[in-house]
Amino acid sequence: MTRRPKILVFDSGLGGLTVFSEIIKLRPGADYVYCADDAGFPYGGWKEPDLVKRVAQVMQELISKYAPDMVVIACNTASTIVLPALRDHWPDIPFVGTVPAIKPAAERSRSHLISVLGTPGTVARDYTQNLIAQFAAHCCVTLIGSAMLARLAEARMQGQGVCDEDIGAEIASCFKEEGGARTDAVVLACTHYPLLIEDFRRLAPWPVDWIDPAPAIARRVDQLLRDAGYEETFAATGQASAVFTSGAKPDAQLRAALARYGLVAA
């Protein structure tokens, strides 16, 4: 196809920027709308039926307004709960989700001690347990549900101070020692967490492989676009805008942060 594809990237907040940044590397010529459902943030406290209704309602408005060729749900919680309903409701639009990268963690780990760091809801869901049973049965898997890290990542992106002690307390349980072996892989099972990756590396008691699913998601998006006939042949970059469901106007700090990702607040 000769026209640019339009890709909608959706998250509860700013965590999906970690996925967006990887997609735009592979598809700089596409047009993008990044939507942060800040009016519903955080998703971790929502009951599942209410979250399905919430996301479907927001998605209806976004699809009606922007007519995307593809939607990326750059949120683990929304992907594991809402994605089937979205695909059923809009069968003609490809939806790409985000799931905990347990398989690559289990493949890379030499100690077979891996941790999954996510929201309390993500680590408690049967979906996550099934991934562990399917791909990491040979590993000792520690599940850590953080109620604070997504908020800390949002605060950092909005220019607010974040204490090392707060971050360190949230990741401390990821690190286990058993029989002379140590945890050597940590799955980042929330798209907000890579926003704090440099803090994680600096505060970790020893080096580990922090596994971010974003590059794999970007490759999946690229392949689906190719399958649909969208080759990356555009000389110039596309347009990229950010919208917020609260209707709040981003302040200077947030506008600057968005600009670093190539996004303009709509």
Salt bridges, closest charged atoms under 4 A:
ASP11 OD2 - HIS192 ND1 3.96
GLU22 OE2 - LYS25 NZ 3.12
ASP37 OD1 - ARG54 NH2 2.45
GLU48 OE2 - ARG125 NE 3.47
ASP69 OD1 - ARG3 NH2 2.71
GLU154 OE2 - HIS192 NE2 2.61
ASP164 OD2 - ARG202 NH1 2.81
GLU177 OE1 - ARG182 NE 3.15
GLU198 OE2 - ARG201 NH1 2.94
ASP199 OD2 - ARG156 NH1 2.78
ASP199 OD1 - ARG202 NH2 2.86
ASP209 OD2 - ARG108 NH1 3.15
ASP222 OD1 - ARG27 NE 2.79
ASP222 OD2 - ARG226 NE 3.13
GLU231 OE1 - ARG226 NH1 2.69
GLU232 OE1 - ARG27 NH1 3.95
